Amino acid sequence: MTTSARSPTRPGVHSHPGSSTPYTLSNVRRAMLATLTFAGLRIGELCALRWRDVDLAGGWLHTGSKTDAGWRQVKVRGALRDELLALRSRHPDAEQSAYVFATRGGGRVSPNNFRSRVLRAAVKRANESREADGLPPLPERLTPHSLRRTFCSLLYALGEDPGTVMDEMGHTDPALALRVYRQAMRRGDDEKAALWELVEGGVMANGGKRDEIDAERALDGDAERTSETVS
């Protein structure tokens, strides 16, 4: 009797097309959430993202078609860079045309699958952890768009000028930009310091429990602070 040379895939582990290196699904889901939060992509843009759109050497992420008014580039900041570098290093031979966040077969992830299998599960785990730490739950009805609003608020809180934020978000309405800017500037110095660590990778790198709690508290109010429509 002959046996297949292919080893069975462990639950929660698979290899990206173009690579023999296994990686856990939790790492991929973490990178997906980081891309929404630290690059402000729309859910459709996240699912359509290919490695040719990610310039890790130059520090830029490109989204949309160059012939489309929606084309823009977003700076790849510390925490997001770390996540994407780790993901890329696990499948260095993947084609430039490959999806960054692909299905097991190399196809495009659907927005509905992301909402149900990634975001909803992440919120559930986060709330369980927060309850154990005596913290309130994350805002109800957290959506991919909520993370996009968070990114907008993060940039302003970290001192980026409205023009830069409008370019990275793909916004054209300066009145909206200024409203969100004023809300973000209400944060205290401690909140801004926690956010800086979060965005630049300090929280993810050092694993400090105190920093994680401070960063979560700083992010909690974004759903209310940026209640205006951010497209």
Phi, psi and omega in degrees: 000134179261151178239152180290143179282349183276125179285145177296146180280130177289149177303131177082005181229136173204170180253139177289143176307131181096007181212147175259000183273121179285150174216153184278148178297329180297326177294320180293316180296323177298317179294325178295314180295322178296323180292321177293317186284323186253002175231348175068027180288152169284159185299321178295324178292321178299312182294331182271354186296130177242162183297335177292344179271353186248112179255086183289328179293317180276341179084034180225148174241131182249139180219147183088169178272145180295342177267002183255140179297343181276357181293137178201167174237144183237134178293133177271103183273173192315300185297319179292320178302316180299316181294316182288324176297318179296319180293316181294323182294339181274348173213067184294341183266003179297141179296152177298334180278355182288148176291140178295317180245082186266161170286175179303327181271004179090005181276183182273131177289140179272148178304321180295321177295322178296315182299315186278322187262339183250297186294311182299318179294321180294318179297319179299314180294320180296318181292326176296319179293319181293322178297319179295332180268005179075026180253153178290159180290164175295160180306142180294155177057043175292128184234169173305325180292331176298321179290328175294319177296321178300317179301316179301313180293323178300314182300316179294318182295333180270004173097007176291144182283157183304324180297317179296317180296318178299319180294316183287330178276340185080027180271151177235357183259103181295332180296317177296317180302318182289326178296313179294324179300314181297320179295317182295327183287352178284350181293147176280170182297324180295319178297315181297322179295319179295321179293322179299316178298321180296310184290321184273000172100000182298319181293316182290327185283316186268346176065019183291126181296321181296317180296321180297317180296316180298319181293319179297319178297322180293330182273340187306320188275003186296325180299325179276320184293326181247053183289341176297158179291123174246109186276000000 
